[in-house]
């Protein structure tokens, strides 16, 4: 059985607000916010509602009327003389949850409650994924070995080499390139030698490191003896010892003879 709610936020309701039609078989009259709160607590639902009075456009009252309507139920706002304008009534209906507001005869305004109720839910269907289109294959280009684009013949690398470039280096020249001596397989004493190598070579004896050479080391005529092994001759008596200052005793650090960990 369909029922119609006639409601106002004001304490009194004008008799002109109560009018039935052929579609309604029952009318409930309600005045004041407290009466509306009690109606909502009881859970009574209506298929239509008539609201009158400017004070009834308050969101708290008009929103309560929306909760009392069934999904899709309609409300009619009787604005009357001296009441709210239609623009104000449209905004109030929108803020209270009504939709599809439209003018009605007699200067009234009608709207509908949403077709879904509070807490309604609906599953969203995920669209079926379309198979990905195959990626277009890029057209590959090929270059033939004989395709020079008309720029000329290719150059043979062998023609760039001379007969001298193809000869192997002489063994003597290769040995001399890896030796640090001026000439020969072994380095000879420098001119004006002062380290004793010239005398040792003349006597056919290999230069030995003496205590005098440790206490008063010199630079030698080459000037490289004190710089370290990277600069010394292949047969330098100081090879294997740290660099030193000429004229000062050559001392070894305490860990010089300790094997590396």
Beta strands, then each sheet from edge to edge (+ up, - down):
strand 1: 4-8
strand 2: 27-31
strand 3: 46-52
strand 4: 69-78
strand 5: 98-104
strand 6: 108-113
sheet 1: 2+ 1+ 3+ 4+ 6- 5+
end
